[in-house]
Amino acid sequence: MGKTQCVVDQYVKEVADFSSQYGSDGSISYVANNIIGKPTLYPEYGDFSSAYCLQTYGKWWTKCESATVPIEDPRPLLPPTVDFIDVRYEFPVYPIRVDFYETYHPGSVVRVWGSLEGQGWILLWSGEPQTGLKSMARIFSPPIRQPNHLVNLLRIEFDQQYQKYYSALDSILLVGSTHTASKSFVNSGDSLTSQIIKLGLHTSMCEENILTGVQFLMSEGKLQKFLAEELIQPEDLLREEKADIMNVRVNEEHSTAIAEDTQQEDIVEVAEVEGTNGGYFDLLPEELIIYVLRQLDIRSLCRLVHTCKLLQKYASEPCLYMRLNLKNCWWLVKNSTLKCLSSKCSLLQALDLSWCGPYNAVDTETFMEFIHTCGRQLITLRLNNCHFIDNYCLYMIANVCLNLEELSMANCSKVDNLGFGELKKAWALSRLDLSRTRIDFHTLQLLLQHAGQLRHLSLSNCTQLDMDEVALTLATFSRGLISLSAWKTRGITTRGLRALACIPTLQDLDLGWALSGAITEGLGELVRGCKGLRRLYLTALRTLTDNDLHQLTTHAGQLTWLDIMGTRNVTPEAVHSTVLCTFIGPMLRKTKLGQMTVKNIASKLSKS
């Protein structure tokens, strides 16, 4: 008897990982766990706290002082994305359809990956961000690929840079079969399965098979076998070229100029004596070969190593591996990846491993060996959502990467205060991101005492910190700080604002959801002390008043971005005045339109 195929509809059982959520841990508002289970909001559309909401939107956050510059990647295998979430389902199935219940500003989902417990990722669908959609809830069902592999884990990637406001998801439905979706296994009496085949969903093709050669860093033996069986060998090509050249020389007329004879002899000598099996690449200057190889992605470089001796030599040059952005190919990075790269990265200066190595694809020991071998010249190291990072890794980083200037380890949950304490040895740090980690105040205080060069600090969602004490410590040891993100931390009062006012270099300050109590006096001191302040977040500050906005208008002359979302005690007139005097007024004065124009705009704003 044939196998009976069962089609299963299932919703998210648990959230395995995520890079971003608007809510904070321990809350039920806007958090990733809201995506679990059946939809509770659809078909309603709006800003619901019971949905999963991403933390950012638009491109403004990439242009502020606190933003990091991506490590250049000349030819990424796929377009870079902004955030992701991993969701697990109860039963492994062969995917047929994925439904996204989008309930606010839809269009941010751009990629869907599938895996069985994180062991080998398959691209099910990839697309562009969708803009100009109607303001209504929808069920988005992209045409996914039908893999011959069981899947119980999905990774959803987002690109919300083109959204005008926060995006939100209510639920994700996975429809799949217990057997492969071939017609031989289909029970024709099953109406749902018959409809699936009728619609052609069981044979839907993906847009691009980017997973060819997923083992590219570990497949030297397989690649050589393939070349031996299927391709013309480089040695054969070179042998034919030599024969052609010699035949031309035999048939040459004796009247050929001596200079031309000499030139031909030199070419033959290069081919015969050096014997690098590099074809005409033998004749190119080293600088030109290196220039060409710099235009290639990391996968192509590693494949070139296995083609011929000449390209093996040049494709292994450490100068090609000085800046690596492996985040853009996270699904390919495994232990063997780092082992292969370690012999080529002696000059490594910048490394982005964010999102890499999930579900034991990379282990602690392999990472430590890589840092020990290649980390001595590292300046930039980004490890966001790298869950193999633990205390031992930080010990290795702190003792090997003595020139480290930037360290990002947001969402690294395995590190505790013992590991963070090692960072006191990283005296050259100028940028540090510890968002959503378990660092406490005493460990952070020890770290800040030794980080005299610190310019950018992110402590978003670090709920174990007393932020008033952190502000006092920064005012003492980090007087050159340019940006501070304390979003979703706790307990900043007037005392903390007064301390931050002692850091005159502050330009970018995020205090969203972190302030408590009346802060009028402290806010006034802050804007008077930090005259270069350009970006200020006061999100959900319920006690903000018209008088507070007046102080901003009077003293924050450089302000270009102000967030007072969730504020209920300010009047429209105060907001209009702030917009006019802080943002529009300076621009008008630069264009010399005069005071009358300013008054006319103020009048229109007050009537709107």
C-alpha positions as CSV (number, residue, x, y, z in Angstrom):
1,M,0.0,0.0,0.0
2,G,1.1,3.5,-0.7
3,K,1.9,6.0,2.0
4,T,-0.9,8.2,3.2
5,Q,-0.1,11.9,3.0
6,C,-1.4,14.1,5.7
7,V,-1.5,17.9,5.3
8,V,-0.9,19.8,8.6
9,D,-1.8,23.4,9.4
10,Q,0.2,24.6,12.4
11,Y,1.0,27.9,14.1
12,V,4.2,28.9,15.9
13,K,4.9,26.8,19.0
14,E,7.8,28.8,20.3
15,V,10.2,31.6,19.3
16,A,13.7,30.3,19.1
17,D,15.6,33.5,18.5
18,F,15.2,37.1,17.2
19,S,17.3,40.1,16.6
20,S,14.7,42.8,17.4
21,Q,11.5,43.5,19.3
22,Y,9.9,46.7,20.4
23,G,8.9,45.3,23.7
24,S,11.2,44.3,26.6
25,D,11.9,40.9,28.2
26,G,9.4,40.1,30.8
27,S,6.7,42.2,29.1
28,I,3.7,41.1,27.0
29,S,3.6,44.3,24.9
30,Y,5.1,44.3,21.4
31,V,7.3,41.3,22.1
32,A,8.4,38.4,19.9
33,N,6.4,35.8,21.9
34,N,3.2,37.5,20.7
35,I,3.6,35.7,17.4
36,I,3.0,32.3,19.1
37,G,-0.3,30.5,18.4
38,K,-3.3,31.3,16.3
39,P,-4.0,34.9,15.1
40,T,-5.8,37.0,17.8
41,L,-5.9,40.3,16.0
42,Y,-6.5,39.7,12.3
43,P,-8.5,41.0,10.4
44,E,-8.2,44.1,12.6
45,Y,-5.6,46.7,11.5
46,G,-3.7,49.0,13.9
47,D,-1.1,49.5,16.6
48,F,-1.8,46.6,19.0
49,S,0.5,45.9,21.9
50,S,-0.4,42.2,21.6
51,A,1.3,41.9,18.2
52,Y,5.0,41.3,17.5
53,C,6.5,44.7,16.6
54,L,10.0,45.4,15.3
55,Q,12.1,48.0,17.1
56,T,13.0,50.2,14.1
57,Y,11.6,51.5,10.8
58,G,12.8,53.7,8.0
59,K,16.4,54.7,7.2
60,W,16.9,57.5,9.7
61,W,18.5,55.2,12.3
62,T,21.3,54.4,9.8
63,K,22.2,58.0,9.4
64,C,22.6,59.1,13.1
65,E,25.7,59.4,15.1
66,S,25.1,56.1,16.9
67,A,24.8,54.0,13.7
68,T,27.5,51.6,12.8
69,V,28.9,51.5,9.2
70,P,28.4,48.0,7.6
71,I,31.6,46.2,6.8
72,E,31.9,46.4,3.0
73,D,30.9,43.3,1.1
74,P,31.6,43.8,-2.7
75,R,29.2,41.2,-3.9
76,P,26.8,39.8,-1.2
77,L,25.2,36.5,-2.1
78,L,21.8,38.0,-1.1
79,P,20.8,41.6,-0.4
80,P,21.5,42.5,3.2
81,T,18.5,42.6,5.6
82,V,17.8,44.3,8.9
83,D,16.2,41.9,11.4
84,F,15.1,38.3,11.8
85,I,13.0,36.0,13.9
86,D,13.3,32.2,14.2
87,V,10.1,30.3,14.9
88,R,9.7,26.6,15.7
89,Y,6.7,24.4,15.0
90,E,5.6,21.2,16.7
91,F,5.7,18.8,13.7
92,P,8.4,18.6,11.0
93,V,6.7,18.8,7.6
94,Y,7.5,19.3,3.9
95,P,6.5,23.0,3.5
96,I,3.6,23.8,1.1
97,R,2.6,27.3,2.2
98,V,3.6,30.0,4.7
99,D,1.0,32.6,5.7
100,F,2.0,35.8,7.4
101,Y,-0.8,37.6,9.3
102,E,0.4,41.3,9.0
103,T,-1.7,43.7,11.1
104,Y,0.3,46.9,10.8
105,H,2.3,48.5,8.0
106,P,2.8,45.2,6.0
107,G,5.5,44.6,3.5
108,S,8.7,44.1,5.5
109,V,9.0,40.3,5.1
110,V,11.7,39.7,2.4
111,R,13.1,36.2,3.0
112,V,11.9,32.9,4.4
113,W,14.3,30.1,5.3
114,G,13.5,26.6,6.4
115,S,15.4,24.0,8.5
116,L,15.1,20.9,10.6
117,E,16.3,22.0,14.0
118,G,18.8,24.4,12.4
119,Q,20.7,21.7,10.5
120,G,21.1,22.9,6.9
121,W,19.1,26.0,5.9
122,I,17.0,26.1,2.7
123,L,15.9,29.3,1.1
124,L,12.1,28.9,0.6
125,W,11.4,32.4,-0.7
126,S,13.2,35.7,-1.3
127,G,11.7,39.0,-2.4
128,E,11.9,42.8,-2.2
129,P,10.3,45.0,0.5
130,Q,6.8,46.0,-0.6
131,T,5.8,49.6,-0.4
132,G,2.7,51.6,-1.2
133,L,0.4,48.9,0.3
134,K,-3.1,49.8,1.6
135,S,-3.4,50.5,5.3
136,M,-5.2,47.2,6.1
137,A,-4.4,43.8,7.6
138,R,-3.6,41.1,5.1
139,I,-2.4,37.5,4.9
140,F,0.8,37.4,2.9
141,S,1.5,34.0,1.2
142,P,4.7,34.2,-0.8
143,P,5.3,31.5,-3.5
144,I,7.7,29.3,-1.5
145,R,10.0,26.6,-2.9
146,Q,8.9,23.0,-2.3
147,P,12.0,21.3,-0.8
148,N,12.5,17.6,-0.3
149,H,13.5,18.1,3.3
150,L,11.5,18.2,6.5
151,V,11.2,21.6,8.2
152,N,10.2,22.5,11.7
153,L,12.1,25.8,12.0
154,L,11.6,29.0,10.0
155,R,13.8,32.0,9.9
156,I,12.0,35.1,8.7
157,E,14.1,38.1,7.6
158,F,12.8,41.6,7.5
159,D,13.8,44.8,5.7
160,Q,11.7,47.7,7.2
161,Q,13.9,50.5,5.9
162,Y,11.2,51.6,3.5
163,Q,8.4,51.6,6.0
164,K,7.0,54.9,7.4
165,Y,6.2,53.4,10.8
166,Y,6.6,50.2,12.8
167,S,5.6,46.9,11.3
168,A,3.7,44.3,13.2
169,L,2.9,40.5,12.9
170,D,0.0,38.7,14.5
171,S,0.8,35.1,13.6
172,I,2.6,32.8,11.1
173,L,0.9,29.7,9.7
174,L,2.9,26.8,8.2
175,V,1.1,24.4,6.0
176,G,3.0,21.3,5.2
177,S,2.7,17.6,4.4
178,T,4.0,14.6,6.3
179,H,5.5,13.2,3.0
180,T,7.1,14.8,0.0
181,A,4.6,16.7,-2.2
182,S,5.1,14.4,-5.3
183,K,2.0,13.2,-7.1
184,S,2.9,9.5,-6.4
185,F,2.2,10.0,-2.7
186,V,-0.9,12.1,-3.0
187,N,-4.3,10.7,-2.0
188,S,-6.6,12.0,-4.7
189,G,-9.5,11.8,-2.4
190,D,-8.0,14.5,-0.1
191,S,-9.6,17.7,-1.3
192,L,-7.1,20.0,0.3
193,T,-4.1,18.2,-1.3
194,S,-5.9,18.1,-4.7
195,Q,-6.4,21.8,-4.5
196,I,-2.7,22.3,-3.7
197,I,-1.7,20.3,-6.8
198,K,-4.3,22.0,-9.0
199,L,-2.8,25.4,-8.0
200,G,0.7,24.2,-8.7
201,L,1.9,25.0,-5.2
202,H,3.6,21.6,-4.8
203,T,6.0,22.3,-7.7
204,S,6.7,26.0,-7.1
205,M,10.2,27.0,-7.9
206,C,12.3,29.4,-5.8
207,E,13.7,32.6,-7.5
208,E,17.3,31.6,-7.3
209,N,19.0,28.4,-6.1
210,I,21.6,30.2,-4.0
211,L,22.3,27.1,-1.9
212,T,24.4,25.4,-4.6
213,G,27.7,24.6,-3.0
214,V,26.6,25.2,0.6
215,Q,29.5,23.2,1.7
216,F,31.9,25.4,-0.3
217,L,34.5,25.7,2.4
218,M,34.6,21.9,3.2
219,S,34.3,20.4,-0.2
220,E,37.8,20.3,-1.6
221,G,37.7,16.6,-2.3
222,K,34.3,16.7,-3.9
223,L,35.2,19.7,-6.1
224,Q,38.5,18.1,-7.3
225,K,36.6,14.9,-8.1
226,F,34.0,16.9,-10.1
227,L,36.8,18.7,-12.0
228,A,38.5,15.4,-12.8
229,E,35.3,13.8,-14.1
230,E,33.4,16.6,-15.8
231,L,35.8,19.4,-16.8
232,I,38.8,19.9,-19.0
233,Q,41.8,19.9,-16.8
234,P,43.9,23.2,-16.6
235,E,47.0,21.0,-17.4
236,D,45.4,19.9,-20.7
237,L,44.5,23.4,-21.7
238,L,48.1,24.5,-21.0
239,R,49.5,21.6,-22.9
240,E,47.5,22.5,-25.9
241,E,48.6,26.1,-25.7
242,K,52.2,25.1,-25.5
243,A,51.8,22.9,-28.6
244,D,50.2,25.7,-30.6
245,I,53.0,28.1,-29.6
246,M,55.7,25.6,-30.7
247,N,53.9,24.9,-34.0
248,V,53.8,28.6,-34.7
249,R,57.5,28.8,-34.0
250,V,58.4,25.9,-36.3
251,N,56.5,27.4,-39.2
252,E,57.8,30.9,-38.7
253,E,59.8,32.4,-41.5
254,H,63.5,33.0,-40.8
255,S,63.0,36.6,-41.9
256,T,61.1,37.4,-38.7
257,A,62.7,40.2,-36.7
258,I,65.1,39.2,-33.9
259,A,63.1,41.3,-31.4
260,E,59.9,39.3,-32.2
261,D,61.7,36.0,-31.9
262,T,63.0,37.1,-28.5
263,Q,59.5,38.0,-27.3
264,Q,58.0,34.7,-28.4
265,E,60.8,32.8,-26.6
266,D,60.1,34.8,-23.4
267,I,56.4,33.8,-23.5
268,V,57.2,30.1,-24.0
269,E,59.8,30.3,-21.2
270,V,57.2,31.6,-18.8
271,A,54.8,28.8,-19.7
272,E,57.4,26.1,-19.5
273,V,59.6,27.1,-16.6
274,E,57.2,28.5,-14.1
275,G,54.5,25.9,-14.8
276,T,51.9,27.4,-12.4
277,N,48.9,26.0,-14.4
278,G,47.4,29.4,-14.4
279,G,46.8,29.8,-18.1
280,Y,47.1,33.5,-19.3
281,F,46.8,34.6,-15.6
282,D,50.6,33.9,-15.6
283,L,51.1,36.9,-17.7
284,L,49.3,39.4,-15.5
285,P,51.0,41.6,-12.9
286,E,50.3,40.6,-9.3
287,E,48.6,43.9,-8.6
288,L,46.1,43.4,-11.4
289,I,45.2,39.8,-10.2
290,I,44.7,41.1,-6.6
291,Y,42.5,43.9,-7.9
292,V,40.3,41.4,-9.8
293,L,40.0,39.1,-6.8
294,R,39.0,42.0,-4.5
295,Q,35.8,42.3,-6.5
296,L,34.7,38.7,-5.6
297,D,32.5,37.5,-2.7
298,I,34.0,35.3,0.0
299,R,32.4,32.1,-1.5
300,S,34.0,32.7,-4.9
301,L,37.4,33.4,-3.3
302,C,37.3,30.1,-1.5
303,R,36.3,28.2,-4.6
304,L,39.1,29.7,-6.6
305,V,41.6,28.2,-4.1
306,H,40.7,24.8,-5.6
307,T,41.1,25.6,-9.3
308,C,44.9,25.9,-10.0
309,K,48.1,26.6,-8.2
310,L,48.4,30.2,-9.4
311,L,44.9,31.2,-8.2
312,Q,45.3,29.1,-5.1
313,K,48.3,31.3,-4.3
314,Y,46.6,34.6,-5.0
315,A,43.2,33.7,-3.6
316,S,44.9,32.9,-0.3
317,E,46.5,36.3,0.1
318,P,45.8,37.7,3.6
319,C,45.2,41.1,2.1
320,L,41.9,39.8,0.6
321,Y,40.6,38.8,4.0
322,M,41.3,42.0,6.0
323,R,37.6,42.9,6.3
324,L,35.0,40.0,6.4
325,N,31.2,40.5,6.5
326,L,30.0,36.9,7.2
327,K,26.7,38.1,8.4
328,N,25.6,38.4,4.8
329,C,26.1,34.6,4.3
330,W,25.2,33.5,7.9
331,W,23.6,30.2,6.6
332,L,26.9,29.0,5.2
333,V,29.1,29.7,8.3
334,K,30.0,26.6,10.3
335,N,33.0,25.3,12.3
336,S,34.7,24.2,9.1
337,T,34.3,27.8,7.7
338,L,36.3,29.3,10.4
339,K,38.9,26.6,10.3
340,C,39.4,27.1,6.5
341,L,39.6,30.9,6.9
342,S,42.0,30.9,9.8
343,S,45.0,30.2,7.4
344,K,44.1,33.2,5.3
345,C,43.2,35.8,7.9
346,S,46.5,36.8,9.5
347,L,45.8,40.4,8.6
348,L,42.2,40.4,9.7
349,Q,41.0,43.9,10.9
350,A,37.2,43.8,10.8
351,L,34.9,40.8,11.3
352,D,31.1,40.7,11.4
353,L,29.9,37.3,12.6
354,S,26.4,38.5,13.6
355,W,23.6,35.9,13.2
356,C,26.2,33.2,12.4
357,G,26.5,29.8,13.9
358,P,23.0,29.2,15.2
359,Y,22.0,25.8,16.7
360,N,25.5,24.6,17.2
361,A,26.8,25.3,13.7
362,V,29.7,27.1,15.3
363,D,31.0,26.1,18.8
364,T,32.9,28.0,21.4
365,E,36.2,26.1,20.9
366,T,36.4,26.7,17.2
367,F,35.7,30.4,17.6
368,M,38.4,30.7,20.3
369,E,40.9,29.0,18.1
370,F,40.0,31.3,15.2
371,I,40.5,34.4,17.4
372,H,43.7,33.1,18.9
373,T,45.1,32.6,15.3
374,C,43.6,35.6,13.5
375,G,42.6,38.2,16.1
376,R,45.7,40.1,17.0
377,Q,45.1,42.9,14.5
378,L,41.3,43.0,14.9
379,I,39.8,46.5,15.3
380,T,36.1,45.8,14.7
381,L,34.3,42.7,15.9
382,R,30.5,42.2,15.7
383,L,28.9,39.2,17.3
384,N,25.2,40.1,17.6
385,N,23.0,37.1,18.2
386,C,26.0,34.7,18.3
387,H,24.9,32.3,20.9
388,F,28.1,30.3,21.0
389,I,29.8,33.3,22.7
390,D,30.4,32.7,26.4
391,N,32.8,33.8,29.1
392,Y,35.7,31.9,27.7
393,C,35.3,33.7,24.3
394,L,35.4,37.1,26.0
395,Y,38.5,36.0,27.9
396,M,40.2,35.1,24.6
397,I,39.0,38.4,22.9
398,A,40.2,40.6,25.7
399,N,43.7,38.9,25.8
400,V,44.3,38.6,22.1
401,C,42.5,41.5,20.4
402,L,44.5,44.2,22.2
403,N,43.8,46.9,19.5
404,L,40.0,46.3,19.5
405,E,38.1,49.6,19.0
406,E,34.6,48.3,18.3
407,L,32.8,45.3,20.0
408,S,29.1,44.5,19.4
409,M,27.5,41.6,21.2
410,A,23.8,42.4,21.4
411,N,21.6,39.5,22.4
412,C,24.5,37.3,23.5
413,S,22.8,35.6,26.4
414,K,25.4,33.2,27.6
415,V,27.9,35.8,28.9
416,D,27.7,36.8,32.5
417,N,29.6,39.3,34.7
418,L,32.6,37.1,34.8
419,G,33.0,37.4,31.1
420,F,32.1,41.0,30.8
421,G,34.7,41.8,33.5
422,E,37.5,40.7,31.1
423,L,36.6,43.7,28.8
424,K,38.5,46.0,31.3
425,K,41.6,44.9,29.3
426,A,40.1,46.3,26.1
427,W,41.5,49.8,26.8
428,A,41.2,51.0,23.2
429,L,37.4,50.5,22.9
430,S,35.6,53.4,21.3
431,R,32.3,51.7,20.5
432,L,30.5,49.1,22.6
433,D,27.1,47.5,22.2
434,L,25.8,45.4,25.1
435,S,22.1,45.6,24.2
436,R,19.9,42.9,25.8
437,T,22.7,41.3,27.8
438,R,23.0,40.4,31.4
439,I,25.6,42.8,32.5
440,D,25.1,44.4,36.0
441,F,26.1,47.9,37.2
442,H,29.3,46.9,39.2
443,T,30.8,45.1,36.2
444,L,29.9,47.9,33.8
445,Q,31.4,50.4,36.2
446,L,34.7,48.5,36.3
447,L,34.6,48.3,32.5
448,L,34.0,52.1,32.1
449,Q,36.8,53.0,34.4
450,H,39.3,51.4,32.0
451,A,37.6,52.5,28.7
452,G,38.8,56.0,28.5
453,Q,38.4,56.2,24.7
454,L,34.7,55.2,24.7
455,R,32.6,57.3,22.3
456,H,29.5,55.2,21.6
457,L,27.7,53.0,24.1
458,S,24.5,51.0,23.7
459,L,22.8,49.5,26.8
460,S,19.3,49.1,25.3
461,N,17.1,46.5,27.2
462,C,19.8,45.9,29.9
463,T,17.3,45.7,32.7
464,Q,19.7,44.9,35.5
465,L,21.3,48.3,35.5
466,D,20.6,51.3,37.7
467,M,20.8,53.9,35.0
468,D,21.3,56.9,37.4
469,E,24.4,55.2,38.7
470,V,25.5,54.5,35.1
471,A,25.0,58.1,34.2
472,L,27.2,59.2,37.1
473,T,29.9,56.8,36.1
474,L,29.9,58.0,32.5
475,A,30.1,61.6,33.7
476,T,33.2,60.7,35.6
477,F,35.1,58.4,33.2
478,S,33.6,59.0,29.7
479,R,33.6,62.7,29.2
480,G,34.1,62.3,25.5
481,L,31.0,60.2,24.9
482,I,29.1,61.0,21.7
483,S,26.1,58.6,21.8
484,L,24.3,56.7,24.5
485,S,21.4,54.3,24.0
486,A,19.5,53.5,27.2
487,W,16.3,52.5,25.5
488,K,14.0,50.3,27.6
489,T,16.3,50.5,30.6
490,R,15.0,51.6,34.0
491,G,15.1,54.4,36.5
492,I,16.7,57.5,34.9
493,T,15.6,60.4,37.1
494,T,16.6,64.1,37.3
495,R,19.7,62.9,39.1
496,G,20.8,60.9,36.1
497,L,20.0,63.7,33.6
498,R,22.1,66.2,35.6
499,A,25.0,63.7,35.4
500,L,24.6,63.4,31.6
501,A,24.6,67.2,31.4
502,C,28.3,67.0,32.4
503,I,29.2,65.3,29.1
504,P,29.3,68.2,26.7
505,T,30.2,66.0,23.7
506,L,26.8,64.1,23.7
507,Q,25.1,64.3,20.3
508,D,22.8,61.2,20.3
509,L,20.8,60.3,23.4
510,D,18.1,57.6,23.5
511,L,16.1,57.6,26.8
512,G,13.0,56.0,25.3
513,W,10.9,54.2,28.0
514,A,13.7,54.7,30.5
515,L,12.7,58.0,32.3
516,S,10.6,58.1,35.5
517,G,9.1,60.9,37.5
518,A,9.1,64.6,36.8
519,I,12.3,65.6,34.9
520,T,11.7,69.2,34.0
521,E,14.7,70.5,36.0
522,G,17.0,67.7,34.9
523,L,16.0,68.1,31.2
524,G,16.8,71.8,31.3
525,E,20.2,71.1,32.7
526,L,20.8,68.4,30.0
527,V,20.0,70.6,27.0
528,R,22.0,73.5,28.5
529,G,25.0,71.3,29.1
530,C,24.9,69.3,25.9
531,K,24.7,72.1,23.4
532,G,25.7,69.8,20.5
533,L,22.7,67.4,21.1
534,R,21.3,66.4,17.7
535,R,19.1,63.4,18.4
536,L,17.0,63.0,21.5
537,Y,14.5,60.2,22.4
538,L,12.0,60.9,25.2
539,T,9.6,58.1,24.1
540,A,6.7,57.3,26.5
541,L,7.7,60.1,29.0
542,R,4.3,60.6,30.5
543,T,5.3,63.6,32.6
544,L,6.7,65.7,29.7
545,T,5.1,69.2,29.7
546,D,4.9,72.2,27.5
547,N,7.5,73.8,29.7
548,D,9.9,71.0,28.9
549,L,9.4,71.5,25.2
550,H,10.0,75.2,25.7
551,Q,13.4,74.4,27.2
552,L,14.2,72.3,24.2
553,T,13.2,75.1,21.9
554,T,15.3,77.6,23.8
555,H,18.5,75.6,24.3
556,A,18.8,72.7,21.9
557,G,19.8,74.7,18.9
558,Q,21.4,71.7,17.0
559,L,18.5,69.3,17.5
560,T,17.5,67.5,14.2
561,W,15.5,64.6,15.6
562,L,13.1,64.5,18.6
563,D,10.9,61.6,19.7
564,I,8.1,62.4,22.1
565,M,5.8,59.5,21.1
566,G,3.4,58.5,23.8
567,T,3.4,61.8,25.5
568,R,0.0,63.0,26.6
569,N,0.5,66.1,28.6
570,V,1.7,68.5,25.9
571,T,-0.6,70.7,23.9
572,P,-0.6,70.9,20.0
573,E,0.4,74.5,20.3
574,A,3.6,73.6,22.2
575,V,4.4,70.9,19.6
576,H,3.9,73.4,16.7
577,S,6.1,75.9,18.4
578,T,8.8,73.3,18.9
579,V,8.7,72.2,15.3
580,L,8.8,75.8,14.0
581,C,11.5,77.1,16.3
582,T,13.7,74.0,16.5
583,F,13.5,72.5,13.0
584,I,11.8,74.8,10.4
585,G,13.0,78.2,11.8
586,P,16.7,77.6,11.4
587,M,16.2,76.3,7.8
588,L,14.1,79.3,6.8
589,R,16.7,81.7,8.3
590,K,19.4,80.1,6.2
591,T,17.3,80.7,3.1
592,K,16.8,84.4,4.1
593,L,13.0,84.2,3.8
594,G,12.5,86.6,6.7
595,Q,10.6,86.7,9.9
596,M,7.2,87.3,8.2
597,T,7.4,83.8,6.5
598,V,8.1,82.2,9.8
599,K,5.0,83.8,11.4
600,N,2.8,82.7,8.4
601,I,3.9,79.1,8.8
602,A,3.3,79.3,12.6
603,S,-0.2,80.5,11.9
604,K,-0.9,77.7,9.5
605,L,0.5,75.1,11.9
606,S,-1.7,76.3,14.8
607,K,-4.8,76.1,12.6
608,S,-4.1,72.6,11.3
